[in-house]
Amino acid sequence: MNMYDYLVWRGDLSFDQSPFNIVDNLFLAYVSYVDFSGIVSSGNNPITLAEASRQYYKTFTEQEARESTSFIADAPLIMKEMAASKRFGNIGLSHYIRKIDEKKIEQFSAVHCAIDRNTTYIAFCGTDDTIIGWKEDFMMSYEVTASQKDAADYLNRTATQFNHRYYLGGHSKGGNLALYAGQKAGDKVRKKIITVFNNDGPQLSSFTLDQQGYEQIADRIVTVVPQLSVFGMLFDQGGEKTVIKSSQTLIMQHDAISWQIRGTDFEKAEKLSDDSYLVQQGINEFLATIAPREREVFVNQMFDAFDKAGIENTTDFAEKGMPIIIALLKELFNVNKQARDTFGKLVSIFSRLLSDKAKGYFRRKISEAENLVSKAVDKVRNIRKKQ
C-alpha cells in the first residue's frame, strides 16, 4: 500500500476517530512541496486544505502534473486526494512562506498545518527542482545555509500560540530543516514540540549541529529512511532509525510515493541495505579528506558549470536530453584545477569501494551510468577537437 492507497483506506476517518500517526506525518511533509503562493496566508489566517486545493486548480490542471517530469510532480495530485478526504480536507493551512533567492543561494518554504485547535504540524519543504535548491544542499557540508537560518527564525516567530503543541517535519531537505529549527528553538517553543520527523533528509553536519540544543530534542526525533537511503544517511548522527520498504530501487527509494504502508505505520525492513552503508562510507571518506574550503570551491565551480550550460531545473535533463548533458560536460571540462582534483578524489574513492564491495543490482546500474557518461564525454572531446 502506498500513499494513494492509504487515502482510500484511511481517508474517511477523522483524527478524532483515528489519531495522528507516522504515516500522516509523511502526507503533511509532502504537501509542502505544493506552491501555495497567493493561496495560503503568510499570517495566522487559516484556509482549509480543501479550499486551497480548489484555488490551486483554478490555475493548474491535473494533466500538467501528470505530464511533468519533476520528481515531486505527485505533490499536487496527492494534495487533491487529501483535500477530498475527511481526514485531511479540514486541515488548516497558514503562515505560508516561500523564498527563492539566487544571490543568497536559498530555496525555502514552510507552512503550518493545523490538525485540530491545539495541535499543528509545521511542514518544511524539501529540495524542489531548482538548481539553487540543490546547490544549497551541497553547501550544508561546509556552512549553515540561508534556509537553515530561516527555518529556525520561522519556527521561533510563528510557534507562539498559547497552549498549542507542534509536530515539526519534512521530507528530504525539509527533514534537515525541521531538525535544525528544532535544535534552535527557544525554551518556550521547545517545550511545545511533540515530535520532529525527519523523512529521509540529511542529518546535521558538524557545521550545523548545536550539540546542546540537539540533545534537548534528541528523544523526540523520529528518523524514517528507506532500505537504500542516500540522503538520509548524510552526516549520520547515529541513533535509532525507522527503516522501511520501498517499491523503487537505488536512489529512487528517496521518492516518498514509493514508501510502503501497512495499516497506520510503514512496512518495516529488517535493516539498511549494504549498498546504503557503502554510499555512506564513500561520502564520509570524501568529506574527511576534503577541507571545507575545498568543498566550497568544488561546489561553486560545479554549479557555475550548471549555470553556464543553461540548466536551471533538474527537469531540464529529462526534457532536453543528451544535448544538455553534453553542454554541462563541456563546462565541467573548464573548471579550475582544484575543483578537478576534488572531483577526482570523489571518483577514486567510489571506484575503489565499488570494486571492493558493491554487489549485484547496484553495481550493474553504476556501470550502466558510467558507460552513458563515457559516451557523452567522448562526444564532447570530438566537438572540442573540431573547434
Summary of the structure (lengths in Angstrom):
residues: 387
radius of gyration: 21.2
end to end distance: 54.6
largest distance: 70.5
contacts: 1290
relative contact order: 0.10
helix: 52%
strand: 15%
